[in-house]
Amino acid sequence: AGSRGTAAAITMGAAITMGARVRLGPAPDFPRAARRTAVRRATSMTIGRYARPESSNHSPPPSSRGSSRRRTCGVRTRGAHHPRVHAASIAADDTPDAPAPGAHPRVHRYEHPPETYRSAPGEKFLMQFGESMRIEELPAGTRVVYPGVRKNAPSSPKAMRAMVESALDDPVGQPPLREKIRALVAAKGSTGVKILFAFDDVSLPLPPMRSPDIRRVIMEECERRCIEEGVDPRCIKFVCSIALHRFIRPDEFRHICGDYLYDKYSKLGATSNYNAVDEEHSVVIGRTELDEEVKVCKDFAEADMLIYANCNYVAMDGGYKSYATGLVHYTTLRYNHDSETLKKTRSLMDPARSSLHASIIRIGKVMQKHTDVFHVETVLDDNRFPFYLRWVQILFRRMNWIQKAMARISCFFLRFLPNWLRLWIFWGPLVRGQFGLVQCVAGETEAVHARTLEANYEDAVVDVDGQADVLILAPTCIGPYTKDTYLNPLLVNTYALGYYYNMYVEGIPLLRQGGAMIVVNPVPYQWTEPTHTAYKAIFEEAVAPLGPERFEEQQERFATDEALNDIYREGLGPAAVHGFYMYTWAAHGMEKVGKVFVVGADDARGPDVLGWERHDSVVSAVRAAKEWLRGRGTKEPDATFWQCPPVGYARVSVGSEEERAAIVAGNVCKKTGRPRGF
């Protein structure tokens, strides 16, 4: 805040301050149609019992329309062509003009439309660089794929609350929540009903959402209906479906649930994280048709109803994965969090082609049969950063001079900041997601998730002609396993060859099998203690000596390491075995990518263990990657830069149906790119 005069910026914080003082343009104006649609674990650690809030609001959450008994018809705020959105809901003056020649056919649906083009000689690009950023030149003619930034959805608390209420009162595949609760109370009495609220942890969304978090809005409205229908508050519990992740802290619990719910239920001892390691907190409820044992959170097994509040960030999340991962014991997670399963997965972001999701669905169906589940899912827009950092998601050549100056100043001064200050900048209060709510759907898990996936993919899928021989990626530190912690070699591998490599749909990866990947990242050999103590031990004692083919031989030893698991029990880090899943998450990419080159890694220890070749610039790395491919028979290797953020999904077309079928089926030899038998 302050005046809009100029200011000298000597740190990233100063650059952010400068951004706050410069008017970058008018705030987004939501379409009128969007405005109209707005009317539509028993654990080893109890969270914050008797904790005093920093600033409390002890009054109940507001309702946008008094009693919620009146049902309304809710629709999405984006996607007028979707069959659920009637054409009449769009006013004549909201109808877009025909796009200009050469423009994206749906340019009116984006803040910054997608674009695929060839880089010009000397063209510069803003790239994420771990806990920093850098501006890099790409070799002339490099294909650039920019997913685009979709139009902002309504983000005011009142509009989001109205959308949530509409979803609760008009669910899919189930009666309205109020009716379900009323029937339970009638059958069991107000003190005989057990309601369990569960929600995603702080790995979603990214960056963390500004207050109010959408999960807070969901749970406030659901809890209000429970109380109004006669459920005794002592019969309600809140659990974070954390599985093997770090327990969320009291301040994080408060942010997700809000002051009202947190103060009310933490005093009752009803707010907790699920402990997925110790046997006494779980119980077996059945087996799947493939004989997978389903061992779940005891609170879930004892509940009459689970109300799940989901925050959907990417297509991998949501659906059965919400609770069939977050509320199951380690021994059940082993069925799908292993290298064999991940190698069979044809994109984590395409659940229909994911062996991981197939197992999770089987487990989730057993859970849903045991306990009634009312699933509430949301889809957030692309408004990930406050206005003074929105340039992070814009192509460098599209930035105005102010944005380019901010980018250059930030990149320059971040180089000189100590790591702790950079960590605070990226995870501190200045970087909070300004997300708007695209869609909220409630009801039966599968029916809900089908609509969630449709909205998640809408306008986020980028059509790309042909696979890349060389793929350039620049992973950021803002990831699901680095909240308030430093990046390390294990997680850089997870983000690059796990998440980023898997940003494709319909079975064809953006990088061809046996191709080369270039990772722009410092790969610091820095392990946050004690949060990543187990990660370091796994990297040095399992990954380094045994590699991707045999590292799982050490998994059981770590899974039962009581000293490392005590870090998890005390809420200071993930479970000891979780680091194996981090390496496993990249199994698909590690099997398919021929060689990895890394740009900007000064410390050789991480890249040497991973087998990555180090370079000082992207131009140098691309040159080396192409030479490596030519030595293996590729005559004219072609390089592609996939910019992320923003988040998108590549839909890649290839030459023939036979070639496509071979790639989709995974019917290719390791590291060669040739169909078997050739």
N, C-alpha and C positions, 0 to 999 in steps of 0.2 A: 504494500500500500504506500501512501505518500503521494507527492506531486508527480506529474508526468514529465518532469525535466529529465535531462540526460544524467547518467551516473556512470562512473568508472567501475568496471567489473573486473575483479582480480581473482575471483574463485567462481566455482559453479554456483554457489549460493548468490554471488553478486550477479551472475548472469540471470538467475531466476528473478532476482529483485528487479533487474533491468526489464525483464519481460513483464513484470507486474506493473511497470510504469509506462509501458508503451502500448498504445491502443493498436491492436493488430487487426481490427475490423469489427463489425457489429457481431453481437452474439447470434448464434444460430436461431433462425426463426422456424419453429416447427410448423409443418403444414397444418391447415385448419382441420383436415381429416384426422390427423394424428391427435389434435387437441380434442376433437369430438370423441374419439375412441376411448379417451381417458375416463369417460363416464361409464364406460363399460366395466458312562458305560458303567453297572456297579464297578467301580474302579478303585485303583490304589491311591487315587488322589481326588479329593472333592474340591471343586472349584469355588473359591471365594466365599466360603461360609462366613457370615457376619462381616464381610468386607464392607468398608465404607466407600461410597462412590465419591469421585472427585467433584462431580456436579450431578446431583440426582434430580430426576423428575419422577416423583412418586405418584403422579396421577396416571390413570389408565391411558392407553394409547388412543389417539383420536380416531373417530369414525367419520368417514366422509359423508355418511348419509344416515346417521342414527342407527336404528335397528337394521340388521342385515337380513331380515326375513324376506324382504322384497327381492325377487330375483331379477337380475338384469342380463342382458345379452352382451357378452364381452367379445371383442374382436381384437385382432392384432393392430399394431400401430405402423406396420410396414408390410408391403406385399399386397397391393390391391388386386393382383391377378390371382391370389389364392382363393380357392372356392369358398372359403368361409367368410371372405370379405366381399360384401355385396357392392356392385359398382355404384349404387346410389349413395354409398357412404363417402364418395369422393365428389366434392363440389366441382362445378364446371371450371371455376377459376383455378383449381388445383391441377387440372389436366396439363401435362407438360407439352411444350412445343416440340416439334420434330427435332431430333439432334442435328447438330451441324455436320456437314460432310466430314467423314473421318473420325468423328467423335464416337465414344462408346454408345451403343444403342439405348442403354438405360442410364445415361449420364445424370438424369434428374434424380436418380435414387442414391447418389453419392455426394459426400462432401468433397472427396477427391477420387475420381473414377479410376478403375483399373487401367493398366497400360502394359503392353509388351512391345519392346522395341530394341534396336541395336544401339549400343553406346557409341557416342561420338569420340573422336580422338581427344585425349586429355580430359574427358568428362569426369567430374568428381561425384562421389556418393557418400552420404552420411551412413556410417555403419556403427552398430552397437559393438562394444568392445569390453565385455564383462562389466565391471563397475566403472566403466568409462565409455567414451565414444571416440571415433576417429573418422577423419575424412580421407577416403582412399580413391585413387584413380583405378579405373578398370581398363584393360586392354581394349583398344578400339574394336568394335564389332561384337563385343560381348552381349549376349541376349539378356535383357533386364526384364524380370517379371515383377510387377508391382500390383499387389492384390486390391489396392484401393481402400478407402475409408467410407463406410456406408453412412447414410444420413442419420443424424442424431434422432433418437426416440425420446418421448417424454421422460423427463428426469425429476420433475418436482415431486416431493413426497405425497402431495394430494393426488396427483395423477396416477402414481404407481400404486398407491393404496386402493384407489378405485378399481384398477385393473386386477389387483389381487382379490378384492372382494367379489368381483364378477366371476373370476375363475373358481372361487370356493363355492359360490352359489349356483354355478352352472358347469359342473365338472363333466368329464367324458368317461363313460364306462362305469360310473358309480353314482349313487344318489348324492345330493348336496351334503356337505360336511355337517351342517346343522342337523339334518335328518338322521344321519348315521349316529351322531352323538346322542340325539334324543332317544333313538332305539336302544342304544347301549344302557343309558341311564334307566330306561323303563324296565330293562331286563335284569340289571344288576344293582340298581340303586346308586345314589350319588356318591357313596363312599366305596362302592364295590367295583367301580370302573377304573381301569388302569390305562392311562394315556401316556405314551412316550413320544416326545418331540425329538427329532434327530436332524442334524444339519451338517453340511460340508464344513471342512476346517479352513484354515487360513491359506491353504494352497490355491484357493479360489476366492474371488477373481483376482486378476493381476493387472495393474497394481491393486492393492486393497481398496475397496470401495469406500467413498466418503460416506459419512453418516447422513441419513439412515441407510444401513446395509439392507438390501432387498430381503434377506432372510429374516431380519428383524421385523419388517412389515408383515411378512407371511405369518410368522409365529405369533405376533401380536393379534392379528385378526383371527387366527385359529384358536388361540387361547381364549380370546373374548367369547367366541362361540361356545367353547367348552364350559366356561363359567356361567354364561347366560342360560345354558341348557341344564345346569344343575350339577356339574361335575365338581367334586370337592377338590380344592387346590392341592390338598395333601396327596391326591391320587395322580398328580401330574409330575412328570420328570422331564428333564432336558439333558440330552447326551450329545456330545460331539462325536460324529462317526469318524474317528481318527485312525482306526486300525493300527498300523505300525508307525505312523507319523509322530512327530513331536506333539505332546499334549498342548493344547492351546492354553495360554496364560489367562489369569483373571481379567486383565485389561482387554484381551482379544475376545474372551467370552462376552464381556460387557458390550463391546463394539458390535458383535454379531447379533446378540439378543436384545440390546437396548437396555437403558437404565431400569425401565419399569419391570420387565420380566426378570432381569438379573437380580435386582434387589429383592423382588418378591420371592423368587424360588431358591436363590442361594442361601437365604436365611432358613429355608426348610431343608437344606442339605440335598436339594434336588437338581443340582447342576454338576455335571461330571464329564470326564473324558472316558471313552471305552478303552479298557486295557485288553489288548488282543494277544498278550503274551502269557499271562498267568492263568492257569486252568480254572481257578475258582470264580472267575468273572464270566465264564462262558458255559454253554451247555449244548449238547448235540440234539438236533431236532429232526434229523432224517438224513437221507442219502438221495443223490440224483440218479437218473436212469443209467448213468455211466459209473455208478458206485462211488461218487465223490461225497465224502462225509461233510455234512453241513453243521459246523459248530459255530454258534452265534453268541452275541452279547446276551447275557442272562436277562437284562432288563427288557430286551426285545422279546425274548421267549415268553416272558411273564406278562407282557402287555396285551390288552384287548385290542388296541389300535396303535399303529405307528403313523405319526404325521411327519412326513419328511419335507424339509424346506431345502430345495436345491437351487444352486446358483450356477447356471450353465455358461461356461466360458469358451470351451471348444467342443467339437462334436464327439470327442472321446468320452466326455463326462455325461452324467445323468443316467436315467433309466435304472435298470437293476444295479448298475455299477455303484450307484449312490450308497445303497445299504448292503449289497452282496459283496462289497469290498470293505467299506468303512465299518461295518458292524459284524464282521466275521473274524474268527480266530486265525492265528498264524498257520495252523495245520490245514485250514481250508484255503487260505490264500495260496498255498503251495501248489494247488492244482492248476493254477493259471498264471502265476507270477514266476515262470521258469523259462529257461532259454528255448526249450523245445516248442512250447506254446507260442512264444513271441516270434520265433522264426517262421511259424506257419501263418502269422498275422499279416495280411495284406493291407496294411495301414491301420494304425491305432485310431485314426480319425474317420474310419469307414466301418462302423460296427458290424455291418452285414458281412464283411469279409475278414473279420477279426476272430481268430481262434480264442484270444483272450476273452472277448465279449461273449462268445458262444458258451464258454464254461461259466462265466458270471451269470448269464441268463438262466442256465440250468439251476445254479445255486439260488438265484433270486426267486425263481418260481417255487422252490421248496419253502423259502422264507415267507413268501406271500401267501402260500397255502396255510402256513402255520399261524400267522398273525395278520389281521386285517391291515392293509397298508393304504393310506391316503397320501398320494404323491403329488407334491406341488413343484412344478418346474418352471424356471424362468429362462429367458434368453435376453442377454444384455447386448447393447450396441457397441460400436467401436470407439466411443468417446472415453479413451483410457487415461487421458492426461488432462490436468488443468490447463486453462487457456494459454498460460505462459510457457507450456511445454508441448503444445500440439504440433509444433514443427517437427517433433521427433518422428511422426508418422508420415511426413510429406516427402515426396521425392525431392532431392536436393535441387534439381533444375527447376522445380515448380515453386520453390520458396521465393518470397519477396526479399528485398535487400535486408530488412530488419531481421527476418528469420535466419537468413544466411549468416548475418553478423553474430546472432546469438549462438548459432551452431558452431561457428569458428571459435568464438570466445570460450564457449563451454569445453570444446575439445582441447583447446590449448591449455586452459588452466586446470582441467581435470588431471592432466599429466603430472602436475606438481602437488596435488593434494595428497595427504596421507590416506591410507586405505580406510581407516576408521571414519574419516570425514566423508569420503566418497560413499561408503556404506550408509551413513546417516542420510546423505542427500537422496540416494535412490530409494531407501525404505522409510524415510522420515515423513513427517506430516505434510511436507511440501509436495509430495508425489502421491496423490490419491486419485483413484479412478472416478471420473465424473459420469459414470455409466447411466444411460437411460434404459428404460424397460421396453424391449421390443414386443415381448409376448409373455404371458403367464397362463399356464394351463394346469388344471388339477384333475385328479381322479385316479383311475387304474393305471398302473405303471407303464405297461406297454403302449396303451392308447395315448397316454400323455407324451411319452417319449417319441413316438412317431411324429407328432406335431412339433415337438421341440427340435428334432433333427431337421425337419423341413424348414423351419424358421432359421436354424443355425446356418444351414447351407445357402439360404437365399441371398443372392447377390454377393456371396463370399467365395464362390467357386470360380476359378479362373481357367479358361480354356487355353491350353498350351499345345502348340504343334510340334510334336516330337520330343523325345527324351534328350537330356543333356549328357554329354560325355564328361564334362567338368561342372560341378555344382558348387557355387560360392555361398556360404552361409555365415552370418555374424550373430551368434547367440548373445542375448542380453543376460545380465545378472538377475533380472526380475523374473524369476522362475518359481515353480511350485515348491522347490526344496531348498531355496536359498533365502527365505525370508529372515531378515536380520542377521544373515551370515554371509561369509565370503564364498565366492566360487572356488572350486577346487578341480583337479583333473578328472576325478570320477564324475562330477556333475557336468562339466563341460562335455564330456563324452556322452552323457545321458541326454543333454539338451540337443546336441548337434546330430548324433546318429540315432537318437530316440525320437524326441518330439519333432524337431525340424525336418528330419528326413521323412517322417511319416505324414507330412502335411500334404497328402494327396488322397484322391478318391477314385473309385471305379477301377482299382487294381493295378494301375500303371504308375510306378514311382517317377518323379521328375528326373531323377538320376538313373541312368541305365545301369544294369548289372555289370559289375566289373569296372565301373567308371571311377573317376577321382573326385574327392570332396576336398574343398578348401574351407577351413574353419578360421575365421578372423576372431581371435581371442587370445588374451595374454596367458591363459592356462596357468594361473598362479599356483604354486605349491604351498597353499595357505589353507590350513584346516582349522575352522572355528572350534575352539574347545569350550565346553565338552560336547557341544552339539554334534560335531562331526568327528569325534574321536573314533567311533566305530568305522566310519567311512575310511579314515586314514589307515586303520589296521587292516581292513579288507583289501584296500588298494595295494598295500605293501606286502601282505601275507598271503593273499589269494590271487588277485589279479596279476600282479607283477610276476610271480614265479610260475603260475599255471595258465594264464591267458584265457581267452574267451571259451575255449573248448573244455577246460577242466576246472575252472575256478569254483564251480558249484560243489566240488568235492569237499570244500571247507565250510559249506553253508551250515550244516548241523552243529558244528563246533561253535560257530558264532551265535547261532540261534539260542544256544543254551549257556552262553557266557553271562553269568549272573552279574559280574561287575559292570559290563557294558549295558546290560538290561536295567541295572539300577539307574543309569542316566535317563532311560525312558520312563521308569516308574516315578522319578522325581520331576518329570516334566521338563528336562533340560535338553533332550534330543530324541531322535527316532529310536526305535528298537534296534538291537544290535544287528539283526539279520537284514534290516532294511537296505543297507548298502549293497547287498547282493541283488536286490530288485532294481536298484539304480543301474547297475551294470547290465542286468538282464534286459532292462527297458530298451537298450540299444542293440539287442541281439539281432533283430531284423536288419538294421542298417549295417552292423559290423559284418554280417554274413554276405551282404550284397555289394558293399562298397569295396572297390579294389584297393585303393590307397587313399590315405588322408594326409593333406598338407596343412600346416598351421601357420598363420601369419601373426607375428607380434609376440610370440612366446619367448621371453628372455630366459626363463628357467627351463632347462632341458629335462628335468626329472620326470615331469608328467608326460610330455610327448614321447620320451624314450620308452616308458612303460607301455604306452598305448601304440607305439610303432608309428608315430606321426613324424613327418619330415618338416623341419622348421624353415621359415623364410621371413624376410623383413617386410615385404610388401606383397600386395595382391598381384601386381604385375609379375613379379618374380615367381610367385607360387603358380600362377596360371601357366607361365612359360614352362616351368618344371613339370607340371601335371601333363601338359600336352606332349612334351618330349617323352615322358613315361608311357603315355598311351600310344604314341607312334611306335615305340619300341615293342609294343604288343599288338601291332597290326592295324591300329586305327589311323587311317590316312590323314583325315582332316578333323581333328578333335574340335568340338564346339563347346564353349563355356557359357553358363547361365548363372546370373546372380538373382537369388530369390530374396526380396526385401521383406524383413519381418522384424519389428512391427511395421505395418498392420498385419493382422492375422488373416490368412486366406487358405484356400485348398486348391491344389493344382489338379485339373482334369486333363490328362495328357492323351493326345491322339497319336497313333503310330501308323506305319505304312499299310499293313494288311491285317485281315481278320485272323489269319493263322499266327502272325507275329503277336498280335494282341492276346490271343487265347493262350499262347505259350507263356507270355509274361504274367498274365493274370493268374494262371494256374501255378506259377512258380516252377514251371517245367523247364528249368535252365540249370546248367552246371555252375557250381560256385566259381566266382571270379572270372568267368570266361565270357558270359553274355551269349553263349551259343546254346540252342536247344540240344537236349540229350540226343545222342546218336549221330550228331554232325561232326 
